[in-house]
C-alpha cells in the first residue's frame, strides 16, 4: 500500500475530506481521532495488512508517521 492510499483510509476512518492528511499531523490535532477511530484503525490493520495492532502500541503513537511505523515496511 502506498502512503497516499494509507492516508485515504485514515481519512475515511476519521470522516475527513479527501486529501486532508499529508503525513505531518499529530494525532491529537486530527479531528475525529477518538476511541471509535482507534478501534476502526485496529480493524483496518487486521483487514488490510493481516496485522494485529496491539492497543499499547497504538496508544504510544503520537503522529501519522508513528501509525505508518506500526506496519513495518508494508506502506511505501
N, C-alpha and C positions, 0 to 999 in steps of 0.2 A: 504494500500500500504506500502511496506517496504521502508526503506531508499535507499536500493540498486536500487529498481525499480524507485524511485524518481530521483536518480542520473542519471539513464539511460535515463529517459525522458528529464531531463535537458541537458544532453549531446546531445541528438537528436536535441533539440531546438537550441543549440549553435553550432551544427555541429562539435562536438568534437569526438575524438576517444573514443571507449568504455573503461571504467574503468579509465577515466581521472579525474573524480571528486570523491573525497573521503569525502567531507563534511567540510573540514577545510579551504576551499578557501574563499577569499574575492571576492565580485562580480566585483570590478574594475580590479582585476587581471585575470578574466576569459575572454579569447579571445572570442569575439562574443557577449558579454553582451551589447547590444545596444538597441535602441528603438524598432526594429523589434522583438528582442528576448523577450523584456518585454511584448509586445503585445501577442506574442505566449505563454508566460508563463501565462498571464491572461486567455487566451483561454483554456490552459491546465487545469487550476484550475477549470474553469467552467465545462469542459467535465469530468474530472477525479473525481472531488470532489463535484460537484454541488455547488461550492463556487465562489462568485464574489469577486475577489481581488481588493480592491479599489486602484487606481493609487497612492494615497497619501501613503498608507501603503507599497506598493511595492517600492516606491522611498525612503522610510525610511530604507529599508533593506540594510545592508552592507555586509552580508555574506550568504553563502548557508544555514547555520543554521537559519538565520533570515527568509529565504524563507520557510523553513520547518515549522517554528512557525506560518506562515500565515494560515496553515491548521490544527490548534489546535487539536492535537490528532488523526488526520486521517492518519498520517505517523508514522509507528512504526519501 
